[in-house]
Amino acid sequence: MPSIRELARVCKSKNAGPFDLTIDIVFDDTALYRKVRASGVITEALFARLYGVAAEDVLLTPYDAAMAIKATFPRLVPAGGIGDTDVYGCQQHAPLLDVEIPV
Amino acid sequence: MKEIRLLSTSAILGYGFPEASLQAGMARAPHVIGVDGGSVDPGPYYLGAGVPFCSVMAIRRDLRLMLRAATAARIPLMIGTSGGAGGAPHLELTARLVREIAAEEGLHFRLALIEAEPPRAELQRRLAAGRIRPLGKLPPLTAEALDRASRVVGMMGPEPFMEALDNGAQVILAGRASDPAPWAAAAIRAQLPPAPAWYAGKMLECGATPSIPKGHDCLLVTVREDGVECEPINPIRRCTPLSIANHSLHENSSPIHHIEPGGMLDTSDCRFDALSDRAVRISGMRWTPASQYTVKLEGVEFTGHRCISICGTRDPLLIARLPLFLEEVRGIVREKAAAFGVAPESYALIIRTYGLDGVMGAREPVQQVAGHEVGFVIEVIAETPEIAAAVLGIARTNMLHTDFPGRLCREGNMAFPFSPSDISVGPVYHFSIHHVLELDDPCEIFPITYEEI
């Protein structure tokens, strides 16, 4: 089964302000994007499981115009706070890469 | 058809851009040039300490080229979030550089400085009047927390920039501003609707970042009533519908609802059409005015002083029992620090393990070290630099010398690349204020002063 690293053109994380992390998965083919969405794999529950947050704290927004799915949820530690490991939040995407999607 | 051409030189003042791109961009006869001067992204330190995150040498270089270009073309130059964080010292540093460059180059213009660090008493009054609300999951702001903050800035919208332009300013340096604000100001003042005006700002705030290959370079955006056109100046870069769409996701919590001072930019029905193989037209954005004008407040509080030491191990026996070893070291530090009078609750000891979970911390799903060496950053944060250095010294010594069963490397567990091994990093801050302030007049906490240069 293909994984996100094989299907997506972009899979990235970044701060959305100092308290939230946002993850984007972008495709470059409308049919593929629709299939990925229809697979029902990329959900609030997926992010909850991979990042140890409550599903209700995940804001999941598909953005059809950009063939993208965005998820935003609280950072583990606010940016630059004691124990933060990634001030810019740009290296938190890796657990998604191996998520398999039946397309 | 009415249009305004806006040229952004780079993602941040001081990131640099090719001089040839600026020249080629100026040949397109832009109405305004500018660049974003800062960001909250490098973390709380820069706001707290009042210093920029780009070097003065790099800022001066970018500023000199832009001042020359703007004065030669007689067009406005606008910089938001000056000096990296947009506080009073950041604005003053950028103003000083502008004055120095103008004197060296014999340039003359009307300079506007828009302040964004309101007096604390002013903010206390507004807090008492119930006009400050928390964002996200933060607790309501208290008078004590507002007092404790090392620095608090308000994030201005486009209106103070418009006022400065109305008053004839040619070079505008602003304190903390919403990244798209100066661009939105230029377009709205040119009688263009807020939706494409704000959208243009969203593209321009990062220079050529919406193009591929990504790089710190110039972007030209043409704003019209029914949309915007994006084109990188450098011929090696291209804007494509995918690169633009990708950028619309950048650093926001929702790709479709962008909350700004005074309203919301809704991009849910945007269309991205390639105009050529390197320019894209975006249309279909909408603007919904807010019933109450608000600006974001950003504030940081002093956390303590940080000391760090960097080391690594190449010992497979140690790597095999890493969690136990680190726990033992932490225990020894607790004991020895207490012995010289430092209680465990008066410092934070963090041992960052690169090769295991240095990047993702508690969110790291891989719990095994796969490599042959492991790197550590030993970190102590304490109330004073002396306590931080003392606890770090003990932690470093015990990372080096703590015995473990089966140990063969009896002269030391860690390779230290530096002497001195311990680095005092200075004060540490944390974000303590991330709230919104209601305003009756968008300019009321952003006073503008003018200077004839």
Interface residues (C-beta under 8 A of the other chain):
Chain A: R9 V10 K14 N15 A16 G17 P18 F19 D20 T22 D24 V26 D28 L50 Y51 G52 L59 T61 Y63 A65 A66 M67 A68 K70 T72 P74 L76 V77 P78 A79 G80 G81 I82 G83 D84 T85 D86 V87 Y88 Q91 Q92 A94 P95
Chain B: V40 D41 P42 G43 P44 Y45 L135 G136 K137 L138 L242 A245 N246 S248 L249 H250 E251 N252 S253 S254 P255 I256 T267 S268 D269 C270 R271 F272 G284 T303 A348 I350 R352 D357 G358 V359 M360 G361 A362 R363 P365 I381 V428 Y429 H430 F431 H434
